[in-house]
């Protein structure tokens, strides 16, 4: 206890890191379930269904399968870099989440007041881009160290794609930086509070004056994370799955975990930069919306309770009863006066992120894959010039009133 008192800041930081890491890894596991379910319903299928209630234990089954599968290493591979590549990809992808603020509230952990963020850095946006730019090394090293032509081609294509679209992605957010005048995420969200003077129904989110920047950002983000319709590095018909062809067992799973972590990161950034972060789209006078998180959880608990009582059978019924109890308890906790104001920010923030993740999955079940030449032409000949034009237009919009004022 004396150690905790003397090193309170260090202990609280470790506790926050452990909690965030647990929640992040659990979310990555269930994003696979969510994607398979959504794509299945788009294609009139059931998706994961039999492994647990509604297939909820499918991520656990997949994790156990990857953990105990035979781990093969190609004889000619550079073993150090071959093993380093998936660890590098996943660790860098998870590191960026530590810089994301999930709400404005301050809570107490072990009696120490702390914000809902692990590392509140004044240059948070620049720091995130610095980390994500290194992520290309994980893919490039995976392709090169396998000592096989198919991973090498996949690694080269992926590296070229990530570098190309990262230029447009970075330029697309500079307009937001000019409007907010800061690189700190919390200050960027604060700059989007309130409503426009002549449009009192419209929140002051950056997505409205920066709609072109948002479209450029999110399109570049989809390509940056190698997702459909820009998943050329994993084109099975051409490259036998691309840069991770020679990977198996848990190292193979780590690349997909890194992909989902990058999806979360770009969705977090889109929410903070363009969609108001944790701010509600509705006026503060609508106080009844404070009960929305509790109502959502209690409604989920009631639905799952009905499902457990009427539809489910056997072990699935027991699982649903446990989940129902958890949802009802969390819903009741959200009604407490001490918890209600704290949960508002994370609720709206994660709701917006969930909508963006759903769009990610929706595009996978809807759009076909581009050709590689179309991919590169689209990035360099369309996205990059449009991002530059948006940046110049934003700068002129900001500086024009100053030029008029000073003659």
Number of C-alpha atoms within 10 A of each C-alpha: 6 7 8 12 12 10 11 16 16 11 17 20 16 13 15 20 16 12 11 17 16 12 12 16 15 13 17 21 19 17 21 16 19 19 19 18 20 19 19 15 13 14 12 9 12 16 18 19 13 13 14 18 21 17 17 19 18 20 19 15 14 13 14 13 13 18 15 10 11 11 13 11 15 14 9 10 17 17 13 9 17 23 18 16 25 25 17 22 27 23 16 21 24 21 16 24 23 16 21 23 24 22 23 21 16 13 14 10 16 14 10 13 11 17 17 18 22 20 17 16 16 14 13 19 22 14 15 21 15 12 14 21 14 13 22 22 16 25 27 22 25 31 30 23 24 26 17 16 15 20 29 24 19 28 27 19 21 26 21 16 25 21 14 20 26 22 16 25 27 19 22 28 23 20 26 23 16 14 18 19 12 17 19 18 23 22 14 24 24 17 18 23 17 20 16 13 10 7 9 11 13 15 22 21 26 25 20 14 15 21 13 16 30 24 16 25 27 19 18 27 24 21 24 27 22 20 21 21 19 26 24 24 27 23 16 12 8 13 18 16 17 28 31 26 21 22 23 17 17 18 22 16 19 21 23 18 24 24 20 23 27 26 24 24 24 25 23 25 21 22 25 28 26 24 25 26 31 25 26 19 17 14 15 12 7 8 10 8 15 16 15 18 20 23 17 14 20 22 16 17 23 16 13 22 22 15 18 22 14 10 11 19 13 9 11 20 20 16 16 24 20 13 17 24 16 15 22 21 15 16 22 15 15 24 18 11 9 10 13 17 15 17 20 22 21 20 18 22 22 18 14 22 24 15 11 20 20 16 12 18 20 16 15 19 19 12 11 12 15 15 13 16 8 11 19 18 11 14 22 15 10 13 25 23 14 18 26 17 16 22 22 13 13 20 15 13 12 13 12 11 11 11 10 8 8 6 6
